[in-house]
Amino acid sequence: MSGDGSFRLGLSRVEDLIESSSGGYDLIYIDPPFGLQREPHMTEADGTRKSFQDSWSNYDEYIEWLSGVIDGLYNLLKEDGWLYSHNNFEGNALVLGKVDKRVRRSFHTNISWARSHPHNNVRVGWGNIVDSIMVIRKGEPYFDVEFAALDPTYAANSFGHEDKRGNYALAPVIGEKSRPGHQYEYKGYSPIFGWRYAEDRTRELDEQGLIHFGKNRPYKKIYRSESKGRPIQNLWDDISNLTRTERNKRNYPTQKPLKMLERIVRTSCPPGGRVLDPFCGSGTTALATFNVGDGRSCDTYDISEPALDIAGLAMKESGVPVSRPSELPR
């Protein structure tokens, strides 16, 4: 396991960072302006206004800019790395059509994050409650599957069988109409649609005590103590947007939940790896990297001094050992 990670907070345009950085990042996360032609803002109780500009000559100019940014950031990844681009669906879809072909060929998936509860104003069309997180996969990067907690109803009702190893549920071990399996007889069972596994594998499972032979058909045992729940995939509906009562309180107009960034860092950056966020905002990516730990490091930049002050204070309050360089690393 690596030692403590390093954390850098600096002032820079993303274009300058792309030109000056030597790269070597395992994970890059960006939450750039969305091209909304307005000034996202929030006002504190004392009247302090926090805002940033998201204005462009036109939307085409914005898409051209963002596609160039993604092309440049792709070059800062290691040979094996991930790039996550947080935007709305239109922005990510149009950008994907503009980026360099090698980047487009590296497109992996789109994560839909349900950022809010259903709206009441859906009389004229479908409510828009998701953000898009475009995922670019370069090479064969590190990935650690994350599992959701077991559904309480499933956990309470599905593990009714028990042996000396504990309670277990029943899972299919034979084929079905749409997925016929291997045809052979084993211990008197010759399923019409075959077995899901080759005979050697079925025998191995049986020798390990992992097959439940029912009256009419066999099943595979799934022990409650070993069940991890369902894998998290590309629909994230278990992370809420920030609320007024959030411990990770909102300090920046477009601040994202800490839990979301922790998931991205934990699954997509190896222990001892390096993370880059060139649009730091409130510093959530750095905080998430620090919380996930295992020697991971994070470099984060912004063009806004007030944003850096907000991020720096949040990192200080959380005990992140941050440095504020006077110039960009080379």
N, C-alpha and C positions, 0 to 999 in steps of 0.2 A: 504494500500500500504506500502511495506517495505521501510526502509531508504536506504541510499547509500550502494552499494555493496562493497565488499573488493576484492582486486586484488593482487595476489601473483605471483612472477616471480622467479623461482629457477633453480639451476643446478642439474640435476639428470638424470641417465639412467632410461628408462621406467621400466625396471625390478626392480630396487631398489624402485621406486615409488610404484609399485604394492605391494612389500613386506612391505613397511613402512606405507602406507597411510591407514587411517581408512575408507576411501570411503565416501559414502553418497552423491554422485553426481546425479543430475537430468539429466544431459546431458554430454556425452563425445564425443568429435570430435577429430579424428586423421587424420593427413596427413603425414604418415610415409614415409621413403624411399620406392621406388617402385621396388627395386631389379633389377635395370637397368645395373648394372656392369659398371658404369661410375661415373664421378665426376661432377654433375650439378654445373654450375658456372655462374657468371656474372662479368663483369668488368666495374667499374665506369669510369667517364671521366678523373679522376686523376690517373687512372691506378690501383686503388685498386681492388684486386680480392677477391670475396666472393664465397665460395664453401663449399660443404660437400661431404663426401664419401658415395657412395652407391654401395659398392663392397662386394661380398660374394664368398665363395668357389664354390657354385653353386646355381641355382635357388631353388632347393629343400630345401637347408639350409635356404634360405630366407623365403620361405613359412612356414617352420616349426617354425621359429622365430616369424613371424607375427601372426600365429595362436595361439601361446602361449601368445603373448601380448594381443590379443583380448580376450582370455579366462580370463586372469588376470584382464583386465580392466572391463569386464562384472561384475566381483565380486565387483568392486568399485562403481557400480551403486546402487541407492536405489532400493527398491523392485519394484518400478515403474520408469523406466528411458529409455533413448534413447542412443544408441551408433552409431555414423556415422563414417564409415571407407572410406576415400577418397583414391582411387587407380586407376589403369587401370582395364579393365574388366577381363583380365586373372588373375591378382593378386587376386582380390576379389573372383572370381569364385573358384580358387584353395583353397584359405584360407577357404571359406565356407565349403568345403569338408573335411577340417582338424580340424576345431574347435570342441570343446566338443559338444556332442549331445544336451545338454540343450541350448547352444548358437545357434546351427544350427536351433533348433526348434523355436527360437525366431526371426529368420530372417523375416523381414517385407516386404522389397522391395529393389529394386535397382534404384537409381536415375541416370539418364543419363544427364550429364551436357555438353551441346554443348560449348566447351571451345574455339573454333576457327571457323573461316569462312571456307567454302569449299576450299579444296586444288585443285591446278591445276594438281598435279602429280597422277592422278587416272587412268592412262592408263592400269595399271596392276592389278587393283582391287579397292575395295571400299575405299574411303577416311576415315581415322580414325580421327574424330573430337570431340569425346566425352570422358570424364572421367567417371568412375564408382564411385558412392558413395553408399556403402552397408549400409543399415539401419537395425539395430538390435533393436527390441522392447522388453523390459523386463517388464512384468506385464501389467498394464494399465496406461501408463504415460500421462502426460499433453500434449495436442496438440491444437494449435490455427490455424485454417484454414487460409491460406493467399489467397487473390484473386488478379488476374491480372486486370489491367485497362480494361474498356470496349473497345472493338474494335471500332475504330472511325467510320468505315462504318456502323457497326451494330447500334451504338448509334445514328447516323445521320438519318438512314432510318427505324428503327424498332419501334419507339415510336410515331407513327402517330395518335394514338387515344388519346382522352383527356376527362377527366371528372373534377369534382370540386377538386379532389385530385392532378391532374396533368396529364402529358403525360404517356401513358403506351403502352407496347407491348403485343402481344397475344401469349399465351403458351397453349399447349394441355391440355385439361381437360377430354377428352374421350379416350377410348382405341383404339387399332389398331390391325391389323391381328396378328402380332407377340406377342402382349401384351394385350389380351382381358381383360376387366375390369368387374365391377359390373353391373349386369343387373337390371335396374329399369327405370321407367319413372319419369322425373322431369320437370315440367313446359312445358309439351308438347314435350319434347325431349326424344327419346328412341334410343340412338346410337346403331348401329348394333353390334359394338364390346364393348359396355358397357361404363361405366364411370370409370375414373382412381381412383376415391375415393368412399368410402362407402357413402350411401345416407345421413347419418348424417353429414359427413364432407362436402359434396357438399352443403347441406343446410346452413351450417355454413359459408362457403365461400361466398355464395350468400347474406346472411344477412350482411356480412361485406362489401358488394359491390365489391367483387373481381372476379365476373364472368361477362364476356361480352357475351351477348346473340346475336349471329350473325343471319343472315337470314337463314342459313342452319345448323349451328352448334354452340355450345357454346365454349368459351375459358376462360382461366384463365388470369387475368390482372397482368402484371409485370410492376410496376412503375419505371420509369427511376430514380427517386430520391432514390429508395430503391435497385436498381440493383447493386450488388457488382462486376459484371464481373465474369469470369470463375474461379473456384478454381484452384490453382496451384497444379499440380499432380507430377508424377515422371519423366517428361521430362522438364528439365530446359534449355530453349533456349532463355531466356530473360536476361541473365546475361553474359556479355562479359568478356573475360580474360583481364588482365591488359594491358594497352597500355602506350606509352611514355607520353601521355598527361593526363593520369589518375591522378585525385586529390590524390587518395590513391596510390602514386607512388610506383614502384617496388624497394624494398630494399633488396630482398632475391631471390635466383634463382627460387624457386618453390612457390613463394608467390601467394595466392589465393585472389580473389576479396573480398573486405570488404562487398559488398552487399550480396554475397553468405552466408558468416558467419552470417551476421545480420538476414537473413531469417531463418537459422537453429536455431539460439538462440531464436529468437522471437517466432517461432512456436513450439519449442520443449523443452524449459526451462520455468517453471512457474515464475511469478514475485516472487522475493525473493529467487529463486532457485540457485543452484551451477553448474558451468560448469568446466570441466577439459579438457585441451589440453596438452598432454605430449610430443608433438613435435612442440614447439611453433614457430620455424622459425622466422618470422618477427613480431610475436605478434598479428596477425590479429584477432584471436579468442577473445583475451582479449579486443581489441579495439571494436569489434562488441558487446561484452557483455556490455561494458561501454556505447556504443551508444544506445543500446536497453533499458538499464536502468531498472527502476522498482525494484531496490534493488537486481538485479542479481549479483552474484559474479563469479569470474573466477580464477582458479589456473592453471598456465601454466609453463611448464618446458622444458628444452632442455639439451643435453649433450655438446653443443657447447657454450663456453663463448662468441665468436664473435656474435653468433645468439642472445644470451641474451642481449648483448650490443645494437644490432640493435633494438630488441623488446623494450628494456627499453627506448631507445631514442624516438622511435615512440610513446610509451605510455606517456612519459613525455610531448612531443610536443602536444599531444591530451588532456592533462589534467587528465590522468588516475592516481589516487592515488595509485601507485604500491609500494609494499614492496618487498625487496630482502632478504629472510631469509638465514641464514648461514647453516641451516639444514632443512630436510624435516619435515612437520607437522606429528603428530601422533594422 
